[in-house]
Amino acid sequence: MLAAVPQPLLYARIDLVRLPGGEPAVIEVELTEPYLYLRCEPQAPASFAQALRELL
């Protein structure tokens, strides 16, 4: 799925569940996250800003 996106991504998440037969099924694809848990790690805001600079 993500290989189909032509641009580099800074964040992406694909949520899967197993169906009764055991096969995986995609239930959600996110390319943006409103809350990135930046308060949980002291270096996270600086790391995120650096990643944005490199991407842009």
FENSUL-V245241 format. One record per residue. N is the residue number from 1. SS is DSSP state (~ for helix, > for strand, _ for the rest). PHI is phi in radians with two decimals (* if undefined). OMEGA is omega in whole degrees, -180 to 180 (999 if undefined). Layout:
n=N ss=SS phi=PHI omega=OMEGA
n=N ss=SS phi=PHI omega=OMEGA
This chain:
n=1 ss=_ phi=* omega=-177
n=2 ss=~ phi=-1.21 omega=178
n=3 ss=~ phi=-1.13 omega=180
n=4 ss=~ phi=-1.35 omega=180
n=5 ss=_ phi=-1.46 omega=-174
n=6 ss=_ phi=-1.30 omega=-178
n=7 ss=_ phi=-1.75 omega=173
n=8 ss=_ phi=-1.14 omega=-178
n=9 ss=_ phi=-1.93 omega=175
n=10 ss=_ phi=-1.51 omega=-178
n=11 ss=_ phi=-2.61 omega=172
n=12 ss=_ phi=-2.77 omega=178
n=13 ss=> phi=-2.52 omega=176
n=14 ss=> phi=-2.11 omega=180
n=15 ss=> phi=-1.72 omega=-180
n=16 ss=> phi=-2.16 omega=169
n=17 ss=> phi=-2.30 omega=174
n=18 ss=> phi=-1.69 omega=176
n=19 ss=_ phi=-1.36 omega=-178
n=20 ss=_ phi=-0.93 omega=179
n=21 ss=_ phi=-1.43 omega=178
n=22 ss=_ phi=1.70 omega=-179
n=23 ss=_ phi=-1.35 omega=180
n=24 ss=> phi=-1.34 omega=176
n=25 ss=> phi=-2.38 omega=177
n=26 ss=> phi=-1.32 omega=177
n=27 ss=> phi=-1.98 omega=-179
n=28 ss=> phi=-2.81 omega=173
n=29 ss=> phi=-2.19 omega=180
n=30 ss=> phi=-2.07 omega=174
n=31 ss=_ phi=-2.00 omega=175
n=32 ss=_ phi=-2.52 omega=-179
n=33 ss=_ phi=-2.36 omega=-178
n=34 ss=_ phi=-1.18 omega=-179
n=35 ss=_ phi=-2.31 omega=-175
n=36 ss=_ phi=-1.70 omega=179
n=37 ss=_ phi=1.02 omega=-178
n=38 ss=_ phi=-1.17 omega=179
n=39 ss=_ phi=-1.42 omega=-175
n=40 ss=_ phi=-1.41 omega=-177
n=41 ss=_ phi=-2.33 omega=-176
n=42 ss=_ phi=-0.96 omega=-178
n=43 ss=_ phi=-1.53 omega=-175
n=44 ss=~ phi=-1.04 omega=180
n=45 ss=~ phi=-1.04 omega=179
n=46 ss=~ phi=-1.18 omega=178
n=47 ss=~ phi=-1.11 omega=179
n=48 ss=~ phi=-1.14 omega=178
n=49 ss=~ phi=-1.08 omega=178
n=50 ss=~ phi=-1.11 omega=179
n=51 ss=~ phi=-1.09 omega=177
n=52 ss=~ phi=-1.11 omega=178
n=53 ss=~ phi=-1.03 omega=-179
n=54 ss=~ phi=-1.18 omega=180
n=55 ss=~ phi=-1.23 omega=-177
n=56 ss=_ phi=-1.45 omega=999
